[in-house]
Amino acid sequence: METLADQTTGRVEFVIFLKDVLGYPFNSVSATQALQERKPKTDLIKADLKEKLSRLDRYLEDVKRLNELTEKGLEPYASTDVFENISKFAVTAVSQLRERISEQAGKKLSEIEVSNSTDRTNAIKYIDMFLQNPKISVDKSSIKLTWDNGAYSGLSSYSIYGSVEQTEAKKGIINRQVKKFREEISIEYSFSLNPSEIDIFSAVLHFSSLAKGFKLPVKHAVSWISKEPVVDFEKMDRYDMSEAILSDNSLFVTFRDWDKGSEVRFTSSSFGEKQMVDIDYKDSVQSVSVTSQPVLKKNIDMKVVDEIMETIRNSVTNLESRRNGLKSLVVNNEDIFSTFNTVQFLKAIIKAGMSKYAVSPEELKSSGFRTVMNENGLTEASIIDRIRVLGSAAEEVSKLIMTADSGQ
């Protein structure tokens, strides 16, 4: 059961989070609002260009019909060459006009696109800066390295989930009807990483650089002479790391022998303070769960394996701080990089924060919560001031975080 102290702590943490949200995410929405404000002007220029070019096409058609009628009416005195020359002159003149009109419109559109490109870049950059260290916990995270085209590429991925209870009021025939429903929120994003900044990943990672001469048992059979199992070993010196994935408490590392086409996959899982490593071997002939077979497992130097996995785990963990930039952002299945609907992200992150810190929409608008805000350096006036930068999006965001009498 939540105590008063827990509720107060949640409120304070949400206020700290909200102060963070009022920064870069609001700037991002402001940038994309500028895109929306320019769109009517862009549409007007395109429509005007289309109309002018269409007018020129109609003019050529009119000239053609007029020439045909005039030539026919002047027979047998008119010369066909005269009207052909008139037509050629008209086509040339129209072509020059078309080029001039298109060039002028193109310059105007190009100027607008320069501004749009800047705002799109800034919109993503602001969200990037916010998500570098958001004051909200993530529910899932992973770091993935892949050997590709002579280098390791890296990606760190994160997921934030939440749900808030919403109230929808509708005016019925007799009275006002209030319907409550739960809204689910999902925010998934990723950063590209630079593995080359970590020495161990600056070039392909050879297994031999971690444990030279290591042999992995991959097959066994019973000798008809001694009746004792005979174990076949795979020399790991020929293997290179092709992939590593660190997800929650598990680390998956794959080493490949590129010439042979075989691979060995190590899976390290944490259960409290206990670590367990599973090893699987696969080639064109067989797939073997090495550690599930006692005969094979007892022939593995697990101390060496544990040390290798620990080395890779620490290196992959250190890689997370080597971020190149935001790679993707999906909010409630909407690709924000495609739509630039940063308002969707802003509303989702606020609702996710409400869910994480157990602050209801009603509580958020209460006088008690306003007191907590003021005590922690966030005033209603400062929120109203920030909301103004949102342009046409101000009203819907205001409904989320402002009181009914805020004037927004």
URNOR-V296259 format. One record per backbone hydrogen bond with DSSP energy under -1.0 kcal/mol. CO is the residue of the C=O (numbers start at 1). NH is the residue of the N-H. E is the energy in kcal/mol with one decimal. If there is no record, write none. Layout:
CO,NH,E ; CO,NH,E
//
This chain:
3,7,-2.2 ; 4,8,-2.4 ; 5,9,-2.5 ; 6,10,-2.5 ; 7,11,-2.1 ; 8,12,-2.5 ; 9,13,-2.6 ; 10,14,-2.1 ; 11,15,-2.2 ; 12,16,-2.1 ; 13,17,-2.2 ; 14,18,-3.2 ; 15,19,-2.4 ; 16,20,-1.4 ; 17,21,-2.1 ; 18,22,-2.1 ; 20,23,-1.3 ; 23,27,-1.8 ; 24,28,-2.4 ; 25,29,-1.9 ; 26,30,-2.3 ; 27,31,-2.0 ; 28,32,-2.0 ; 29,33,-2.1 ; 30,34,-1.3 ; 32,36,-1.7 ; 33,37,-2.2 ; 34,38,-1.5 ; 35,39,-1.1 ; 38,42,-2.2 ; 39,43,-3.1 ; 40,44,-2.3 ; 41,45,-2.2 ; 42,46,-2.4 ; 43,47,-2.5 ; 44,48,-2.6 ; 45,49,-2.4 ; 46,50,-2.4 ; 47,51,-2.3 ; 48,52,-2.4 ; 49,53,-2.5 ; 50,54,-2.1 ; 51,55,-2.2 ; 52,56,-1.9 ; 53,57,-2.0 ; 54,58,-2.3 ; 55,59,-2.0 ; 56,60,-2.2 ; 57,61,-1.9 ; 58,62,-2.4 ; 59,63,-2.6 ; 60,64,-2.4 ; 61,65,-2.3 ; 62,66,-2.8 ; 63,67,-2.6 ; 64,68,-2.0 ; 65,69,-2.5 ; 66,70,-2.8 ; 67,71,-2.8 ; 68,72,-1.9 ; 69,73,-2.2 ; 70,74,-1.4 ; 74,77,-2.3 ; 74,78,-1.1 ; 79,83,-1.0 ; 80,84,-2.0 ; 81,85,-2.2 ; 82,86,-1.8 ; 83,87,-2.2 ; 84,88,-2.4 ; 85,89,-2.4 ; 86,90,-2.3 ; 87,91,-2.4 ; 88,92,-2.4 ; 89,93,-2.8 ; 90,94,-2.7 ; 91,95,-2.3 ; 92,96,-2.1 ; 93,97,-2.3 ; 94,98,-3.1 ; 95,99,-2.2 ; 96,100,-2.2 ; 97,101,-2.9 ; 98,102,-2.6 ; 99,103,-2.2 ; 100,104,-2.1 ; 101,105,-2.4 ; 102,106,-2.7 ; 103,107,-2.0 ; 104,108,-1.7 ; 105,109,-2.6 ; 106,110,-2.4 ; 107,111,-2.2 ; 108,112,-1.8 ; 109,113,-2.5 ; 110,114,-2.0 ; 111,115,-1.5 ; 112,116,-2.7 ; 113,117,-3.1 ; 114,118,-1.9 ; 115,119,-2.3 ; 116,120,-2.8 ; 117,121,-2.3 ; 118,122,-2.5 ; 119,123,-2.6 ; 120,124,-1.9 ; 121,125,-2.4 ; 122,126,-2.8 ; 123,127,-1.5 ; 124,128,-2.7 ; 125,129,-2.5 ; 126,130,-1.8 ; 127,131,-2.8 ; 128,132,-1.2 ; 134,136,-1.6 ; 140,159,-2.3 ; 141,248,-1.1 ; 142,157,-2.8 ; 143,246,-2.7 ; 144,155,-2.1 ; 145,244,-1.9 ; 146,153,-2.7 ; 151,148,-3.1 ; 153,146,-2.3 ; 154,193,-2.4 ; 155,144,-2.9 ; 156,191,-2.6 ; 157,142,-2.2 ; 158,189,-2.1 ; 159,139,-2.8 ; 159,140,-1.6 ; 160,187,-2.6 ; 162,185,-3.2 ; 164,183,-3.1 ; 166,181,-2.4 ; 168,179,-3.3 ; 170,177,-3.9 ; 175,172,-2.1 ; 177,170,-3.3 ; 179,168,-3.6 ; 181,166,-3.7 ; 183,164,-2.0 ; 185,162,-1.9 ; 186,332,-2.6 ; 187,160,-2.8 ; 188,330,-3.2 ; 189,158,-2.9 ; 190,327,-3.4 ; 190,328,-1.4 ; 191,156,-2.5 ; 192,324,-3.2 ; 194,197,-1.8 ; 195,198,-2.3 ; 198,201,-1.7 ; 199,202,-1.4 ; 205,241,-2.7 ; 206,209,-1.1 ; 207,210,-1.6 ; 207,211,-2.3 ; 211,214,-1.2 ; 214,236,-2.5 ; 216,234,-3.2 ; 219,232,-3.5 ; 221,230,-5.0 ; 223,227,-2.0 ; 228,223,-2.3 ; 230,221,-2.1 ; 232,218,-2.6 ; 232,219,-1.2 ; 234,216,-2.8 ; 236,239,-1.9 ; 239,207,-2.8 ; 240,256,-3.3 ; 242,147,-2.4 ; 243,254,-2.8 ; 244,145,-2.8 ; 245,252,-3.0 ; 246,143,-2.2 ; 247,250,-2.8 ; 249,270,-1.0 ; 250,247,-2.8 ; 251,268,-3.0 ; 252,245,-2.9 ; 253,266,-3.2 ; 254,242,-2.7 ; 254,243,-1.5 ; 255,264,-2.8 ; 256,240,-2.5 ; 257,261,-2.8 ; 262,257,-2.5 ; 263,282,-2.4 ; 264,255,-2.8 ; 265,280,-2.4 ; 266,253,-2.8 ; 267,278,-2.8 ; 268,251,-2.5 ; 269,276,-2.5 ; 271,274,-1.9 ; 274,271,-3.2 ; 276,269,-3.0 ; 278,267,-2.9 ; 279,290,-1.1 ; 279,291,-1.2 ; 280,265,-2.9 ; 281,288,-3.5 ; 282,263,-2.7 ; 286,283,-2.6 ; 288,281,-3.1 ; 288,290,-1.2 ; 290,293,-1.4 ; 293,297,-2.9 ; 294,298,-2.1 ; 296,299,-1.4 ; 297,300,-1.8 ; 300,302,-1.6 ; 301,305,-1.6 ; 302,306,-2.8 ; 303,307,-1.9 ; 304,308,-2.2 ; 305,309,-2.5 ; 306,310,-2.1 ; 307,311,-2.1 ; 308,312,-2.4 ; 309,313,-2.7 ; 310,314,-2.4 ; 311,315,-2.0 ; 312,316,-2.8 ; 313,317,-2.5 ; 314,318,-2.2 ; 315,319,-1.2 ; 317,320,-1.1 ; 319,322,-2.3 ; 321,323,-1.3 ; 322,194,-1.9 ; 325,192,-2.3 ; 328,190,-1.8 ; 329,336,-2.2 ; 330,188,-2.8 ; 331,334,-1.8 ; 334,331,-2.5 ; 335,338,-1.1 ; 335,339,-2.0 ; 336,340,-2.6 ; 340,342,-1.8 ; 341,345,-1.0 ; 342,346,-2.7 ; 343,347,-2.7 ; 344,348,-2.1 ; 345,349,-2.8 ; 346,350,-1.8 ; 347,351,-2.3 ; 348,352,-2.6 ; 349,353,-1.9 ; 350,354,-2.1 ; 351,355,-2.2 ; 352,356,-2.7 ; 353,357,-2.5 ; 354,359,-2.6 ; 360,364,-2.5 ; 363,366,-1.7 ; 366,370,-1.7 ; 367,371,-1.8 ; 368,372,-1.7 ; 369,373,-2.4 ; 370,374,-2.5 ; 371,375,-2.3 ; 373,378,-2.6 ; 374,377,-1.4 ; 379,383,-1.6 ; 380,384,-2.5 ; 381,385,-2.2 ; 382,386,-1.8 ; 383,387,-2.6 ; 384,388,-1.3 ; 386,389,-1.4 ; 387,390,-1.9 ; 388,391,-1.1 ; 390,393,-2.0 ; 391,394,-1.8 ; 393,397,-1.7 ; 394,398,-2.7 ; 395,399,-1.8 ; 397,400,-1.0 ; 397,401,-1.3 ; 398,402,-2.4 ; 403,406,-1.6
//
